[in-house]
Amino acid sequence: MMDVIPVLATTNIYWFLAPLVLAISLVFSATRHEDLPPIFLGAIRLATSSMVLLGIVFLVLLVVSWWN
């Protein structure tokens, strides 16, 4: 068990961003629809818009950090 802790400590947290956004999108979309095709389409749409928004925020923060 103690061998796993250094590996987890060096893992970049951004690797978990895409699966987390996808899981949240699927759950949110499943609360809105009952059939599978609308669930998947809604999840893809929400995940895409969430990742675009996160990318824009990342770029803004990157530019601000370079400018400062």
N, C-alpha and C positions, 0 to 999 in steps of 0.2 A: 504493500500500500504506500509506503513512504517513497518508493521509486517513481510513483505516478505524479506526486506533487511538483517536482521540478519541471516536468514536462508540461503540466497544466499552467504553471506560473510563466512559462516562456511562450505560451500560445497567444497569438495576436487575437484580441477580442473581436476584430472586424471580420474574422472568418465566420463568426456566428450571426452576422447581420442578415445575410440573404436568407438562410433557413428560418430565422426568427420572423422576418417580414413576411415570408411566404406562409408560415404557420398562422400568423395573426390574420393575414388576408383570407386564408381559407376558413378560419373560424368566423370571422366577421361576415364573409359572404354566405356561409352556411346558415347564419342566423337570419339572413334576408330571403333566401330562396330554399326550395325543397328539392328540386330536380338537380341532377349532377351537372348537365351542361351549363346552366346559368351560374351554378356555384363556381365552376372552374373559370368561366369567363369573367365573372366578377372578381375572383381572386387574382387572376392575371392582371386585370385592369387596375385593381387597388395596389397590388405589389409593384407594378410598373410605375404608377404615379408616386408611390411612397419612395421608391428607389431614386426616381428623378428628383424629388424634393430633397432627399438626403444628399444627393450629389450636388445640387445647387447650394445647399447650406455648406457642404464641405468646401466647394470652390470659393464661396464668399469668405469663409474663415481662413482658407489658405491665402487668398489675396490680402486679407487684413493682416495676417501674420507676416507676410513679406513686406507689406507697406510700412508696418510699424517698426 
